[in-house]
């Protein structure tokens, strides 16, 4: 099974989630450092659609840029995430079984 993780190596939750994926038998992990290789707006929207989350739920609220998006539409949030990917909450993991936000990291076990 292939698992793709949108990863930030500076984030402890992202590192913990990656460790879970790497330890899972039969899982081939693709690591996408989304800050170095930002996803397109369409890719971000598709990941949230697959996860069942709204863009607002996937917004990294601790970032300064997120404060200006309080109450914004999902379209505005997706535009902001595409322009500044630090606003994407991490880690996001996609497998053939779905997409999960690794908060807490153990949530990714649901799709392994």
C-alpha positions in Angstrom: 0.0 0.0 0.0 1.2 3.5 -0.8 0.9 6.3 1.7 1.7 9.9 0.9 2.4 12.3 3.7 2.5 16.0 3.5 5.4 16.5 5.9 7.2 19.2 7.7 10.4 17.7 9.3 10.4 20.6 11.8 7.0 19.5 13.2 7.0 16.9 16.0 3.5 15.6 15.1 4.6 15.2 11.5 7.8 13.3 12.5 5.7 11.0 14.8 3.2 10.3 12.0 6.0 9.5 9.5 7.5 7.1 12.1 4.1 5.3 12.3 4.0 5.0 8.5 7.5 3.8 8.2 7.0 1.1 10.9 3.8 -0.2 9.2 4.4 -3.4 7.4 3.7 -3.3 3.6 3.5 0.5 3.4 5.5 2.3 0.8 5.8 5.9 2.1 6.1 8.9 -0.2 7.2 12.0 1.6 6.2 15.4 0.2 7.8 18.3 2.0 4.9 20.6 1.1 6.7 23.8 2.2 9.5 23.0 -0.4 7.1 21.6 -3.0 3.8 23.4 -2.4 0.6 21.7 -3.6 -1.7 23.5 -6.1 -5.0 24.9 -4.9 -6.7 22.1 -6.7 -4.6 19.5 -4.9 -5.3 21.0 -1.5 -9.1 21.1 -2.3 -9.0 17.5 -3.4 -7.2 16.3 -0.3 -9.7 18.1 1.9 -12.6 16.6 -0.1 -11.2 13.1 0.3 -10.7 13.7 4.1 -14.2 15.0 4.6 -12.7 18.1 6.2 -13.5 21.7 5.3 -10.6 24.0 4.4 -11.4 25.9 7.6 -10.9 22.7 9.6 -7.5 22.2 7.9 -6.3 25.7 8.5 -3.2 25.9 10.8 -4.7 28.4 13.2 -1.4 29.0 15.1 0.0 30.8 12.1 -0.2 34.6 11.9 -1.8 34.5 8.5 -4.6 32.4 9.8 -5.9 35.1 12.1 -6.9 37.2 9.1 -8.9 34.3 7.7 -11.2 33.9 10.7 -14.7 33.5 9.3 -13.5 33.4 5.7 -15.0 31.2 3.1 -13.4 27.9 2.2 -12.5 29.3 -1.2 -10.7 32.2 0.4 -8.9 29.8 2.8 -7.9 27.5 -0.1 -6.5 30.6 -2.0 -4.5 31.6 1.0 -3.2 28.0 1.6 -2.1 27.9 -2.1 -0.3 31.2 -1.7 1.3 30.4 1.7 1.4 26.6 2.4 2.5 27.1 6.0 -1.3 27.7 6.6 -2.0 24.0 5.8 -2.3 22.0 9.1 0.0 19.0 9.0 0.6 16.2 8.6 -1.9 15.1 6.0 -1.7 11.4 5.0 -3.4 9.8 2.0 -3.7 6.1 1.2 -6.1 4.2 -1.0 -8.4 4.0 2.1 -8.7 7.8 2.5 -7.1 10.9 4.0 -6.4 11.7 7.6 -4.8 14.6 9.5 -2.2 13.2 11.8 -3.5 15.0 14.9 -3.0 13.0 16.9 -0.5 10.9 14.9 -2.4 7.7 15.7 -5.3 8.8 13.5 -3.4 7.7 10.4 -3.8 4.1 11.6 -7.4 4.3 10.5 -6.3 4.4 6.8 -3.6 1.8 6.9 
